[in-house]
Amino acid sequence: MQDAQQQPAVLPLAGFTVGVTAARRADELAVLLERRGAAVLRAPALRIVPLPDDTELMAATKRLLDLCPDIVIATTAIGFRGWIEAADGWGLGEALLERLRGVELLARGPKVRGAIRAAGLKEAWSPASESMAEVLDRLLEQGVEGRRIGVQLHGEPLPGFIEALKEAGADIVGVPVYRWMPPEDIAPVDRMLDAIAARSLDAVTFTSAPAAASLLDRAERRGILAEVLDALRHDVLPVCVGPVTALPLEAHDVPTYQPERFRLGPLVQLVCAELPGRVRPLPVAGHRVEIRGHAVVVDGELRAVPPAGMALLRALARRPGWVVPRADLLRVLPGAGRDEHAVETAMTRLRTALGAPKLIHTVVKRGYRLALDPSADAKYASA
């Protein structure tokens, strides 16, 4: 009993595979997921142009210096810091800081407010909600007609924000603090798309709208967009860091999951809550069985199962307690051909991997069945 009490609990994401599409902070996100047991498939859907090499940013900075804006809006801390550092490398750092001292400087949230103060500047105002919608409401309420406004763009769309200011009479100077481009190596993205379409991923995380749009664009170019969208709608959990990031997916009628706070930590917590909650525990032969993405939890112990075994187990679990013919199992077995003996071989390995051979019954001359406990038969008979 003492040993059972000391046995470590199964990590919330153990047995699941999660895709990471991020380019920025991808390592941090992957580590957070792996610490909770996930296998992580990384495929940066975009790459970021290094700021010191970005001629478009340099041109926008010079334009901002020349045009003497009335208001400048800083939207991200990393973007603001990078902009100041890049300008310093171009010999424009002091001029930029001097220009920003003379404007009404707005900070979208506390992180960018800290970056502004670290640069020796002082923001005029920051919204409590960290929302660009609140920034827009304040500007429109004050009136912006005839005013020149610099907006630090950060690679993600600001839906309606720029358009609303322009319609209200503002002159907008966009500053693209970092720009997205397609990845130099597209192979990881293609592997992720194939995994989504095959439902071998359990969830995909998105931390920027451009990454989501880029992934879908690549799927369309390959002619597999319909399969990818169907998987995201029904089987692969799409988790976005916030509503702006979700826009490209929701434009294709893909429902997304978003944390209440738009940060990596809450995003990971959401994945930890949603994926295990999607698993229906089965009472089988006196055991409690949870079939996860690439592994099975039997009585609280994680059991690694090879892909062929997982394919068989999923087929049996679709109708727990019912006999599944060998021919049907052969069809779901990866690369098995036409020899039903392959089912027997894979089934032997599956039973060994599960560590409880009686979970699966052989029904002579018919096939196999999950040995669903009699008390649960009525519950699952019509499943």
C-alpha positions in Angstrom: 0.0 0.0 0.0 2.9 2.3 0.8 4.4 1.8 -2.6 1.0 2.6 -4.3 0.7 5.8 -2.3 4.2 6.9 -3.4 3.7 6.1 -7.0 3.9 9.4 -8.9 0.7 10.5 -10.6 0.5 10.5 -14.4 1.4 14.0 -15.7 -1.6 15.7 -17.3 -0.1 15.7 -20.8 1.6 12.3 -20.7 0.7 10.3 -23.7 -0.4 13.3 -25.7 1.4 15.0 -28.6 1.2 18.8 -29.0 2.3 20.9 -31.9 4.0 24.2 -31.5 3.8 26.7 -34.4 5.6 29.6 -32.7 8.8 31.1 -33.9 9.3 33.5 -31.0 9.5 31.9 -27.5 9.0 28.4 -29.1 11.6 26.9 -26.7 9.9 28.3 -23.7 6.5 27.0 -24.8 7.9 23.5 -25.6 9.6 23.2 -22.2 6.4 24.1 -20.4 4.5 21.4 -22.4 7.2 18.8 -21.9 7.4 19.4 -18.2 3.8 18.4 -18.1 4.4 15.2 -20.0 3.7 16.1 -23.6 5.6 15.0 -26.6 6.1 18.2 -28.6 6.2 18.5 -32.4 7.9 21.8 -33.4 7.2 23.5 -36.7 7.8 27.3 -36.7 5.3 28.4 -39.3 7.2 31.7 -39.8 10.5 33.3 -39.1 11.1 36.8 -37.9 13.3 39.2 -39.8 16.2 40.3 -37.5 15.6 43.9 -36.5 19.1 45.2 -37.3 18.8 43.8 -40.8 15.3 45.2 -41.5 15.5 48.0 -44.0 11.8 48.5 -43.8 12.0 49.2 -40.1 14.9 51.6 -40.6 12.9 53.5 -43.3 9.8 53.7 -41.0 11.9 55.0 -38.1 13.4 57.7 -40.3 10.0 58.6 -41.5 8.7 58.9 -37.9 11.6 61.2 -37.0 10.9 63.4 -39.9 7.1 63.7 -39.5 7.0 64.7 -35.8 4.0 62.6 -34.6 1.7 63.8 -31.9 1.1 60.3 -30.4 3.0 57.0 -30.5 1.5 53.7 -29.4 3.8 51.0 -28.1 2.2 47.6 -28.3 4.8 45.0 -27.2 7.7 45.1 -24.8 10.1 42.9 -26.9 9.2 44.9 -30.0 9.8 48.3 -28.3 13.1 47.2 -26.8 14.2 45.7 -30.1 13.2 48.9 -31.9 15.3 51.1 -29.6 18.3 48.7 -29.9 18.1 48.5 -33.7 17.8 52.3 -34.0 20.9 52.7 -31.7 22.8 50.4 -34.1 21.8 52.6 -37.0 23.0 55.7 -35.2 19.4 56.8 -34.7 18.9 55.8 -31.1 19.3 59.2 -29.4 17.2 60.9 -32.1 14.4 58.4 -31.6 14.4 58.7 -27.8 14.3 62.5 -28.1 11.4 62.3 -30.5 9.5 59.9 -28.2 10.1 62.2 -25.2 8.1 64.9 -27.1 5.0 62.9 -27.9 2.0 61.5 -26.1 3.4 57.9 -25.6 0.8 55.2 -25.0 1.6 51.7 -23.7 -0.7 48.8 -24.4 0.1 47.0 -21.1 2.4 46.6 -18.1 5.2 44.8 -19.9 5.6 47.5 -22.6 5.2 50.1 -19.9 8.2 48.6 -18.2 10.2 48.6 -21.5 9.3 52.3 -22.0 10.5 53.2 -18.5 13.7 51.1 -18.9 14.5 53.3 -22.0 14.3 56.4 -19.8 10.9 57.4 -21.1 7.5 57.9 -19.4 4.2 56.8 -20.8 1.3 59.1 -20.8 -1.3 56.4 -20.3 -1.8 52.6 -20.3 -5.2 50.7 -20.4 -6.1 48.6 -17.4 -7.3 45.9 -19.8 -4.1 45.6 -21.9 -6.6 45.8 -24.8 -6.0 47.7 -28.1 -9.8 48.2 -28.1 -9.5 50.3 -25.0 -6.7 52.3 -26.5 -8.9 52.9 -29.6 -11.8 54.0 -27.5 -9.7 56.6 -25.6 -8.2 58.0 -28.8 -11.6 58.3 -30.5 -13.1 59.9 -27.4 -10.3 62.5 -27.4 -10.6 63.1 -31.1 -7.8 62.4 -33.5 -8.7 64.5 -36.6 -5.6 66.1 -38.0 -3.3 64.3 -35.5 -0.4 62.2 -36.6 -0.2 58.8 -34.8 2.8 56.4 -34.9 1.8 52.8 -34.2 4.3 50.1 -33.4 3.2 47.1 -35.4 4.2 43.7 -34.1 3.5 41.2 -36.9 -0.1 40.6 -36.0 -3.1 42.2 -37.5 -4.9 44.9 -35.5 -8.4 44.4 -36.9 -10.2 47.6 -37.4 -7.8 49.6 -35.3 -5.9 51.4 -38.0 -9.0 51.8 -40.2 -11.0 53.3 -37.4 -8.3 55.9 -36.7 -8.0 56.8 -40.3 -11.7 57.2 -40.7 -11.7 59.5 -37.7 -9.2 61.8 -39.5 -5.8 60.6 -38.1 -2.6 60.3 -40.2 -1.1 56.9 -39.3 2.6 56.1 -39.4 3.1 52.4 -39.1 6.3 51.1 -37.6 6.7 47.3 -38.4 8.9 46.4 -35.5 9.3 42.9 -36.6 8.1 41.3 -39.8 7.2 37.7 -40.5 8.4 35.7 -43.5 8.0 32.0 -44.5 10.4 29.6 -42.7 13.6 28.8 -44.6 12.9 25.1 -44.1 9.3 24.2 -44.9 9.7 20.5 -44.1 8.7 20.7 -40.4 5.6 22.6 -41.4 4.7 19.9 -43.9 5.3 17.2 -41.2 2.9 19.0 -38.9 0.3 19.4 -41.5 0.5 15.7 -42.3 0.2 14.9 -38.6 -2.8 17.1 -38.2 -4.6 15.6 -41.2 -3.8 12.1 -39.9 -5.0 13.0 -36.4 -1.7 11.9 -34.9 -1.5 15.2 -33.1 -3.8 15.8 -30.1 -3.5 19.6 -30.0 -1.8 22.5 -31.9 -0.8 25.7 -30.2 -0.8 29.1 -31.9 0.7 32.2 -30.4 0.4 34.6 -33.4 -2.2 35.2 -36.1 0.5 35.2 -38.9 1.6 31.7 -37.8 -2.0 30.4 -38.0 -2.5 32.1 -41.4 0.8 30.8 -42.7 0.0 27.2 -41.6 -3.4 27.3 -43.4 -1.9 28.9 -46.5 0.7 26.1 -46.7 -2.1 23.5 -46.4 -4.0 25.2 -49.2 -0.9 25.2 -51.4 -0.4 21.5 -50.8 -4.1 20.8 -51.6 -4.9 19.4 -48.1 -6.6 22.4 -46.5 -10.0 20.6 -46.3 -8.5 17.6 -44.5 -6.6 19.9 -42.1 -9.6 22.0 -41.3 -11.8 19.0 -40.7 -9.2 17.6 -38.2 -9.0 20.9 -36.4 -12.8 21.1 -36.2 -13.3 17.7 -34.8 -10.2 15.8 -33.5 -7.1 18.1 -33.1 -7.5 20.7 -30.4 -6.6 24.2 -31.7 -5.4 26.4 -28.8 -4.7 30.1 -29.4 -3.1 32.5 -27.0 -5.8 35.1 -27.6 -8.7 36.2 -29.9 -6.5 38.1 -32.4 -4.4 34.9 -32.9 -7.6 32.9 -33.4 -8.9 35.1 -36.3 -7.4 33.2 -39.2 -8.7 29.9 -37.9 -12.2 31.2 -37.0 -12.4 32.7 -40.5 -12.5 29.1 -41.6 -15.1 28.1 -39.1 -12.6 26.4 -36.8 -13.7 26.8 -33.2 -10.7 27.6 -31.0 -9.8 27.4 -27.3 -8.3 30.5 -25.6 -7.1 31.1 -22.0 -8.6 33.9 -20.0 -5.2 35.6 -19.7 -3.3 35.9 -23.0 0.0 34.4 -21.8 2.0 31.2 -22.4 1.4 29.9 -18.8 -2.4 30.0 -19.0 -2.3 28.6 -22.5 -0.4 25.5 -21.3 -2.8 25.2 -18.3 -5.7 25.2 -20.7 -4.1 22.4 -22.8 -3.6 20.5 -19.5 -7.3 20.9 -18.7 -8.8 20.2 -22.1 -6.8 17.2 -23.4 -7.3 14.8 -20.4 -10.9 15.9 -20.2 -11.5 14.7 -23.8 -10.5 11.1 -22.8 -13.4 8.8 -21.8 -12.2 6.4 -19.1 -13.3 2.8 -19.8 -13.9 0.1 -17.1 -12.3 -2.9 -18.7 -11.8 -6.3 -17.0 -11.6 -4.7 -13.5 -9.2 -2.0 -14.7 -9.6 1.7 -15.5 -8.3 2.4 -19.0 -7.7 5.8 -20.6 -6.7 5.8 -24.2 -4.5 8.9 -24.9 -2.9 10.1 -28.1 0.1 7.7 -28.2 -0.1 5.9 -24.9 -2.6 4.3 -22.5 -3.1 4.9 -18.8 -4.0 1.6 -17.0 -5.0 2.1 -13.4 -3.1 5.3 -13.1 0.1 4.0 -14.8 1.2 5.2 -18.2 1.9 2.4 -20.7 3.7 3.2 -23.9 2.0 1.5 -26.9 3.4 1.3 -30.5 1.5 2.9 -33.3 0.1 -0.4 -34.6 -1.2 -1.2 -31.2 -2.8 2.2 -30.7 -4.6 1.8 -34.1 -6.0 -1.6 -32.9 -7.0 -0.3 -29.5 -8.8 2.7 -30.9 -10.8 0.5 -33.3 -11.8 -1.7 -30.4 -12.6 1.3 -28.2 -15.0 2.8 -30.7 -17.5 0.0 -29.7 -16.3 -1.2 -26.3 -17.5 -4.7 -25.5 -18.4 -5.5 -29.1 -16.6 -7.9 -31.3 -14.5 -6.3 -34.0 -13.7 -8.6 -36.9 -10.1 -9.3 -37.9 -10.8 -7.9 -41.4 -11.9 -4.5 -39.9 -8.8 -4.4 -37.6 -6.6 -5.2 -40.6 -7.9 -2.1 -42.4 -6.8 0.2 -39.6 -3.4 -1.4 -39.1 -0.7 0.7 -40.6 1.1 -0.9 -43.6 -0.4 -4.4 -42.8 -1.3 -5.4 -46.4 -3.8 -8.3 -46.6 -2.4 -10.8 -44.2 -4.7 -11.1 -41.1 -1.8 -12.7 -39.3 -0.4 -9.2 -38.9 -3.4 -8.4 -36.7 -2.5 -11.3 -34.4 1.1 -10.2 -34.2 0.2 -6.6 -33.4 -2.4 -7.8 -30.9 0.1 -9.8 -29.0 2.4 -6.8 -28.8 -0.5 -4.6 -27.7 -1.4 -7.0 -24.8 2.2 -7.0 -23.7 2.4 -3.2 -23.8 -0.8 -2.8 -21.8 0.5 -5.1 -19.1 -2.9 -6.6 -18.6 -3.6 -9.3 -21.3 -7.2 -9.9 -20.2 -8.2 -6.4 -21.2 -8.7 -7.7 -24.8 -10.6 -11.0 -25.4 -10.1 -13.2 -28.4 -13.4 -14.3 -29.9 -12.6 -17.5 -31.8 -13.2 -17.3 -35.6 -14.7 -13.8 -35.2 -12.2 -11.2 -33.9 -11.4 -9.3 -30.7 -13.3 -7.2 -28.1 -12.5 -5.0 -25.2 -13.5 -6.8 -22.1 -15.9 -4.1 -20.9 -17.1 -4.7 -17.4 -20.7 -6.1 -17.4 -22.0 -3.2 -15.3 -20.9 -0.8 -18.0 -22.3 -2.7 -20.9 -25.6 -0.8 -21.0 -23.8 2.6 -20.8 -21.6 1.9 -23.8 -23.8 -0.4 -25.9 -25.3 2.5 -27.8 -22.1 4.6 -27.9 
